Amino acid sequence: MQILSKTNKSILSAMVRSDFKLRYQNSILGYLWSLLRPLLLSVILYIVFVKFLRISGDIRHYASYLLLGIMCWTFFIEITMGGVSAVVGKGDLIRKISIPRYLTVVSTSASALINFGLNFVVLLGIMLVTGVEVQVKYLILVPFLLIQLYALSLAIAFILAAAYVKYRDVSFIWEVFTQMLFYLTPIIYPVSLVVQRYPMGKYIMLNPLAQIIQHLRYILVTPQSQTAWQVLGWTALVPILSVPVICIIAVKYFRSESKSFAENV
């Protein structure tokens, strides 16, 4: 995909502003929802699964542990679900103006990035108040993990956006799939709990999203968070290397399909 020119940067900036304003249009709390949504969801899940079902195990600072997982999941869902209709939703623009097609998908990810940044600041505040001990020696890995999370989310968004132009069932299929993926990703429950009860349960760490979340938790919240390396050994390279592979597939697929977008949207 070509490097952004000055004109394309202006177009992208306008798209981002428009998408972000439309998202919270006629909302009383407006941008505050970007902070309240993951916080409220974390509180509900914490009460149900920790206080009543008691599945937190011996994980320290479980509130921060849970919130970080919810934040990463919400970020992933916002980008991928937004990506589904990114091209079709900008159909009129694509037919009227000659712009790089990938801008339609990238622009939808911008509001998710902004929301994630705001939520990350809130998380850091909670961690400071609750006395979470960060693994300082591994902090250098955090930007790489966040880039990996963004690349994975955006790559899937590109695939979904291109497929949705031809097959409108994609939105329903992806919605059902994400419901299943939520429970197959260790967001609510500790990985150790699954591994202890089900020996084959360790293979949930082959999910690249699980690998990213667990590594972030290990560095930022608690070393009790089991990483892909601890659970899978060298097999942990599979979810790590799958991200660039998915990105390459996404770029090639989106490029091949984008030639007919103007005709099909």
DOKE-792454 format. One record per residue (C-alpha): residue number from 1; residue in one letter; x, y, z. Coordinates in steps of 0.1 Angstrom, whole numbers, plus 5000, padded with zeros to 4 digits. Layout:
<pts>
    k  r    px    py    pz
  NUM  A     X     Y     Z
...
</pts>
This chain:
<pts>
    k  r    px    py    pz
    1  M  5000  5000  5000
    2  Q  5013  5034  4990
    3  I  5027  5059  5014
    4  L  5003  5087  5023
    5  S  5006  5118  5003
    6  K  4997  5152  5017
    7  T  4963  5151  5000
    8  N  4956  5116  5013
    9  K  4966  5126  5048
   10  S  4940  5154  5046
   11  I  4913  5130  5034
   12  L  4922  5105  5062
   13  S  4921  5133  5088
   14  A  4887  5144  5076
   15  M  4874  5108  5076
   16  V  4886  5103  5112
   17  R  4870  5135  5125
   18  S  4838  5126  5108
   19  D  4837  5091  5121
   20  F  4845  5101  5156
   21  K  4818  5129  5157
   22  L  4791  5106  5142
   23  R  4799  5079  5167
   24  Y  4788  5101  5197
   25  Q  4763  5123  5179
   26  N  4732  5130  5200
   27  S  4748  5112  5230
   28  I  4744  5130  5263
   29  L  4777  5117  5278
   30  G  4795  5118  5244
   31  Y  4832  5109  5245
   32  L  4828  5098  5281
   33  W  4813  5065  5268
   34  S  4847  5056  5254
   35  L  4859  5054  5290
   36  L  4827  5042  5307
   37  R  4820  5012  5284
   38  P  4851  4991  5293
   39  L  4850  5002  5329
   40  L  4813  4993  5334
   41  L  4819  4960  5316
   42  S  4849  4952  5338
   43  V  4829  4960  5369
   44  I  4800  4937  5359
   45  L  4823  4908  5349
   46  Y  4844  4913  5381
   47  I  4812  4910  5403
   48  V  4798  4880  5385
   49  F  4829  4860  5378
   50  V  4851  4869  5408
   51  K  4827  4877  5437
   52  F  4801  4850  5428
   53  L  4818  4824  5407
   54  R  4852  4829  5422
   55  I  4873  4821  5391
   56  S  4901  4846  5396
   57  G  4923  4820  5412
   58  D  4952  4835  5431
   59  I  4958  4863  5406
   60  R  4968  4895  5424
   61  H  4954  4929  5412
   62  Y  4927  4910  5394
   63  A  4907  4942  5388
   64  S  4936  4957  5367
   65  Y  4942  4922  5352
   66  L  4906  4921  5340
   67  L  4904  4957  5328
   68  L  4935  4953  5307
   69  G  4920  4922  5290
   70  I  4887  4940  5284
   71  M  4905  4970  5270
   72  C  4924  4949  5245
   73  W  4893  4930  5235
   74  T  4872  4961  5230
   75  F  4900  4976  5209
   76  F  4901  4945  5187
   77  I  4863  4944  5184
   78  E  4860  4981  5176
   79  I  4885  4979  5147
   80  T  4872  4946  5132
   81  M  4835  4954  5135
   82  G  4841  4989  5122
   83  G  4861  4974  5094
   84  V  4833  4951  5082
   85  S  4813  4980  5067
   86  A  4842  5004  5062
   87  V  4843  5002  5024
   88  V  4805  4998  5018
   89  G  4798  5026  5042
   90  K  4820  5049  5022
   91  G  4806  5037  4989
   92  D  4794  5072  4977
   93  L  4829  5086  4984
   94  I  4847  5058  4966
   95  R  4825  5063  4935
   96  K  4830  5101  4934
   97  I  4866  5105  4944
   98  S  4897  5086  4935
   99  I  4913  5078  4968
  100  P  4933  5048  4981
  101  R  4907  5023  4992
  102  Y  4926  5013  5023
  103  L  4920  5048  5038
  104  T  4884  5038  5044
  105  V  4895  5010  5067
  106  V  4923  5028  5084
  107  S  4900  5058  5092
  108  T  4876  5035  5111
  109  S  4905  5023  5133
  110  A  4914  5058  5144
  111  S  4886  5063  5169
  112  A  4894  5029  5184
  113  L  4931  5040  5188
  114  I  4919  5072  5205
  115  N  4896  5053  5229
  116  F  4923  5028  5237
  117  G  4947  5056  5245
  118  L  4922  5073  5269
  119  N  4914  5039  5286
  120  F  4951  5031  5289
  121  V  4956  5064  5309
  122  V  4927  5054  5332
  123  L  4943  5019  5337
  124  L  4976  5034  5346
  125  G  4958  5056  5372
  126  I  4941  5025  5387
  127  M  4974  5006  5387
  128  L  4991  5035  5405
  129  V  4964  5037  5432
  130  T  4962  4999  5438
  131  G  5000  4995  5439
  132  V  5006  4973  5409
  133  E  5042  4964  5404
  134  V  5052  4967  5368
  135  Q  5079  4945  5353
  136  V  5102  4974  5344
  137  K  5128  4953  5327
  138  Y  5102  4942  5301
  139  L  5086  4975  5295
  140  I  5105  4979  5263
  141  L  5083  4951  5249
  142  V  5050  4969  5255
  143  P  5051  4991  5224
  144  F  5058  4960  5202
  145  L  5029  4941  5218
  146  L  5006  4971  5212
  147  I  5017  4974  5176
  148  Q  5012  4936  5172
  149  L  4976  4940  5186
  150  Y  4969  4969  5162
  151  A  4984  4951  5132
  152  L  4963  4920  5139
  153  S  4931  4939  5144
  154  L  4936  4961  5113
  155  A  4946  4931  5091
  156  I  4914  4912  5100
  157  A  4895  4945  5094
  158  F  4909  4947  5059
  159  I  4899  4911  5051
  160  L  4864  4916  5065
  161  A  4859  4949  5047
  162  A  4869  4934  5013
  163  A  4848  4902  5018
  164  Y  4817  4922  5029
  165  V  4816  4941  4996
  166  K  4807  4908  4979
  167  Y  4792  4888  5008
  168  R  4769  4906  5032
  169  D  4767  4875  5054
  170  V  4802  4884  5066
  171  S  4788  4908  5093
  172  F  4766  4881  5108
  173  I  4793  4854  5106
  174  W  4819  4877  5123
  175  E  4794  4887  5150
  176  V  4788  4850  5159
  177  F  4825  4842  5157
  178  T  4835  4870  5181
  179  Q  4810  4857  5206
  180  M  4828  4824  5206
  181  L  4863  4840  5204
  182  F  4855  4860  5236
  183  Y  4853  4828  5256
  184  L  4882  4811  5238
  185  T  4904  4840  5248
  186  P  4915  4842  5285
  187  I  4900  4876  5292
  188  I  4878  4867  5322
  189  Y  4895  4835  5335
  190  P  4932  4828  5343
  191  V  4951  4806  5318
  192  S  4964  4785  5348
  193  L  4928  4776  5357
  194  V  4921  4761  5323
  195  V  4955  4743  5320
  196  Q  4950  4727  5355
  197  R  4916  4713  5346
  198  Y  4921  4705  5310
  199  P  4956  4695  5297
  200  M  4946  4704  5261
  201  G  4934  4738  5273
  202  K  4969  4752  5269
  203  Y  4963  4754  5232
  204  I  4940  4784  5236
  205  M  4974  4803  5237
  206  L  4978  4795  5200
  207  N  4953  4824  5196
  208  P  4975  4854  5188
  209  L  4951  4877  5207
  210  A  4955  4856  5238
  211  Q  4993  4857  5235
  212  I  4993  4895  5232
  213  I  4969  4900  5262
  214  Q  4988  4876  5285
  215  H  5022  4891  5277
  216  L  5008  4926  5284
  217  R  4993  4914  5317
  218  Y  5026  4898  5327
  219  I  5046  4930  5322
  220  L  5020  4956  5334
  221  V  5000  4939  5361
  222  T  5014  4907  5376
  223  P  5040  4880  5368
  224  Q  5013  4855  5379
  225  S  4999  4860  5344
  226  Q  5010  4829  5324
  227  T  5025  4838  5290
  228  A  5025  4818  5258
  229  W  5062  4810  5264
  230  Q  5055  4796  5298
  231  V  5025  4775  5286
  232  L  5036  4764  5251
  233  G  5074  4767  5251
  234  W  5088  4772  5216
  235  T  5054  4766  5201
  236  A  5046  4801  5213
  237  L  5063  4812  5180
  238  V  5032  4801  5162
  239  P  5008  4828  5175
  240  I  5036  4854  5173
  241  L  5045  4846  5137
  242  S  5009  4843  5127
  243  V  5003  4880  5130
  244  P  5027  4890  5101
  245  V  5013  4861  5081
  246  I  4977  4874  5086
  247  C  4989  4909  5077
  248  I  5005  4897  5044
  249  I  4973  4878  5035
  250  A  4952  4908  5043
  251  V  4972  4932  5021
  252  K  4972  4908  4991
  253  Y  4934  4900  4995
  254  F  4924  4937  4999
  255  R  4945  4947  4969
  256  S  4930  4921  4947
  257  E  4894  4929  4957
  258  S  4898  4967  4958
  259  K  4899  4969  4920
  260  S  4861  4961  4918
  261  F  4850  4981  4949
  262  A  4835  5010  4930
  263  E  4814  4986  4909
  264  N  4801  4965  4938
  265  V  4795  4989  4967
</pts>
